[in-house]
Amino acid sequence: MICIQCGSEEVIKNGSIHNGKQKFMCKKCGRQFVENPHYNASLVSA
């Protein structure tokens, strides 16, 4: 796993999000992210 912000390979598991997907955190820059996020536009009101 590589950090999407800084490119570091120092990534650790950091809990999960509301739908159960694994959340990760970069030890180098502190960025938190989900490996394969799924954006659902129907949940956003205009």
Secondary structure in CASP SS format (residue, H / E / C, confidence):
PFRMAT SS
TARGET T0000
AUTHOR 0000-0000-0000
METHOD secondary structure of the structure
MODEL  1
M C 1.00
I C 1.00
C C 1.00
I C 1.00
Q C 1.00
C C 1.00
G C 1.00
S C 1.00
E C 1.00
E C 1.00
V E 1.00
I E 1.00
K E 1.00
N E 1.00
G E 1.00
S E 1.00
I C 1.00
H C 1.00
N C 1.00
G C 1.00
K C 1.00
Q E 1.00
K E 1.00
F E 1.00
M E 1.00
C E 1.00
K C 1.00
K C 1.00
C C 1.00
G C 1.00
R C 1.00
Q E 1.00
F E 1.00
V E 1.00
E C 1.00
N C 1.00
P C 1.00
H C 1.00
Y C 1.00
N C 1.00
A H 1.00
S H 1.00
L H 1.00
V C 1.00
S C 1.00
A C 1.00
END
